[in-house]
Amino acid sequence: MMGIFFSLRYKGKEKKDEGFAYNYFKLSYRRKFIRTLNTSWMGVIAIILIFTISPYSIVVNVLVTIGLILLSVGQALYNYYMWKKHEDENPAEE
């Protein structure tokens, strides 16, 4: 629900492309892509923790790991695609 709220709240507003912004939804697609890459190490730690302390079977652990990887790669690809799309639409803003 919070994701939907912030997405609607910052829709159409100017996005921050330089410096630090705590709120993910205030960032441009280029900055979202960079943040996704910078936080990918957290996914690696989560996967390691899943395999070391999870009480579930190996099949469940592998399925959760595959899900996390697919979501992370999907988010990065989407942000990259949208960054390039907006860059092509607005070449004067570079």
CYANA upper distance limits for C-alpha pairs under 8 A (distance plus 0.5 A):
  1 MET  CA      5 PHE  CA      6.70
  2 MET  CA      6 PHE  CA      6.64
  3 GLY  CA      7 SER  CA      6.42
  4 ILE  CA      8 LEU  CA      6.64
  5 PHE  CA      9 ARG  CA      6.56
  6 PHE  CA     10 TYR  CA      6.57
  6 PHE  CA     25 PHE  CA      6.97
  7 SER  CA     11 LYS  CA      6.47
  7 SER  CA     25 PHE  CA      6.78
 10 TYR  CA     25 PHE  CA      6.94
 10 TYR  CA     26 LYS  CA      7.07
 14 GLU  CA     26 LYS  CA      8.17
 15 LYS  CA     26 LYS  CA      5.66
 15 LYS  CA     27 LEU  CA      5.52
 15 LYS  CA     28 SER  CA      5.44
 16 LYS  CA     21 ALA  CA      7.75
 16 LYS  CA     26 LYS  CA      6.46
 16 LYS  CA     27 LEU  CA      5.32
 16 LYS  CA     28 SER  CA      6.21
 16 LYS  CA     31 ARG  CA      8.36
 17 ASP  CA     27 LEU  CA      6.72
 17 ASP  CA     28 SER  CA      5.94
 17 ASP  CA     30 ARG  CA      7.65
 17 ASP  CA     31 ARG  CA      6.45
 18 GLU  CA     31 ARG  CA      8.23
 21 ALA  CA     26 LYS  CA      7.38
 21 ALA  CA     27 LEU  CA      7.41
 23 ASN  CA     27 LEU  CA      7.89
 24 TYR  CA     32 LYS  CA      7.46
 27 LEU  CA     31 ARG  CA      6.18
 27 LEU  CA     32 LYS  CA      6.49
 28 SER  CA     32 LYS  CA      6.66
 28 SER  CA     83 TRP  CA      8.16
 29 TYR  CA     33 PHE  CA      6.56
 29 TYR  CA     79 ASN  CA      5.88
 29 TYR  CA     80 TYR  CA      7.53
 29 TYR  CA     82 MET  CA      6.74
 29 TYR  CA     83 TRP  CA      5.29
 30 ARG  CA     34 ILE  CA      6.85
 30 ARG  CA     79 ASN  CA      7.50
 30 ARG  CA     80 TYR  CA      7.37
 30 ARG  CA     83 TRP  CA      5.71
 31 ARG  CA     35 ARG  CA      6.54
 32 LYS  CA     36 THR  CA      6.56
 32 LYS  CA     79 ASN  CA      6.91
 33 PHE  CA     37 LEU  CA      6.86
 33 PHE  CA     76 ALA  CA      6.18
 33 PHE  CA     79 ASN  CA      5.71
 33 PHE  CA     80 TYR  CA      6.45
 33 PHE  CA     83 TRP  CA      8.49
 34 ILE  CA     38 ASN  CA      6.60
 35 ARG  CA     39 THR  CA      6.57
 36 THR  CA     40 SER  CA      6.69
 36 THR  CA     72 SER  CA      8.21
 36 THR  CA     75 GLN  CA      8.04
 36 THR  CA     76 ALA  CA      6.65
 37 LEU  CA     76 ALA  CA      7.76
 39 THR  CA     43 GLY  CA      7.99
 40 SER  CA     44 VAL  CA      7.27
 40 SER  CA     72 SER  CA      8.09
 41 TRP  CA     45 ILE  CA      6.90
 42 MET  CA     46 ALA  CA      6.63
 43 GLY  CA     47 ILE  CA      6.65
 43 GLY  CA     68 LEU  CA      7.81
 43 GLY  CA     69 ILE  CA      8.40
 44 VAL  CA     48 ILE  CA      6.79
 45 ILE  CA     49 LEU  CA      6.65
 46 ALA  CA     50 ILE  CA      6.57
 47 ILE  CA     51 PHE  CA      6.91
 47 ILE  CA     65 THR  CA      6.54
 48 ILE  CA     52 THR  CA      6.71
 49 LEU  CA     53 ILE  CA      6.27
 49 LEU  CA     54 SER  CA      7.77
 50 ILE  CA     54 SER  CA      5.60
 50 ILE  CA     61 ASN  CA      6.93
 50 ILE  CA     65 THR  CA      8.44
 51 PHE  CA     58 ILE  CA      8.29
 51 PHE  CA     61 ASN  CA      6.87
 54 SER  CA     61 ASN  CA      8.02
 56 TYR  CA     60 VAL  CA      6.72
 56 TYR  CA     61 ASN  CA      7.24
 57 SER  CA     61 ASN  CA      6.90
 58 ILE  CA     62 VAL  CA      6.57
 59 VAL  CA     63 LEU  CA      6.70
 60 VAL  CA     64 VAL  CA      6.65
 61 ASN  CA     65 THR  CA      6.59
 62 VAL  CA     66 ILE  CA      6.58
 63 LEU  CA     67 GLY  CA      6.64
 64 VAL  CA     68 LEU  CA      6.69
 65 THR  CA     69 ILE  CA      6.70
 66 ILE  CA     70 LEU  CA      6.57
 67 GLY  CA     71 LEU  CA      6.61
 68 LEU  CA     72 SER  CA      6.62
 69 ILE  CA     73 VAL  CA      6.57
 70 LEU  CA     74 GLY  CA      6.32
 71 LEU  CA     75 GLN  CA      6.51
 72 SER  CA     76 ALA  CA      6.74
 73 VAL  CA     77 LEU  CA      6.56
 74 GLY  CA     78 TYR  CA      6.52
 75 GLN  CA     79 ASN  CA      6.64
 76 ALA  CA     80 TYR  CA      6.59
 77 LEU  CA     81 TYR  CA      6.52
 78 TYR  CA     82 MET  CA      6.61
 79 ASN  CA     83 TRP  CA      6.46
 80 TYR  CA     84 LYS  CA      6.75
 81 TYR  CA     85 LYS  CA      6.57
 82 MET  CA     86 HIS  CA      6.54
 83 TRP  CA     87 GLU  CA      6.53
 84 LYS  CA     88 ASP  CA      6.63
 85 LYS  CA     89 GLU  CA      6.82
 86 HIS  CA     90 ASN  CA      6.54
 87 GLU  CA     91 PRO  CA      6.20
 87 GLU  CA     93 GLU  CA      8.40
 87 GLU  CA     94 GLU  CA      7.93
 90 ASN  CA     94 GLU  CA      8.25
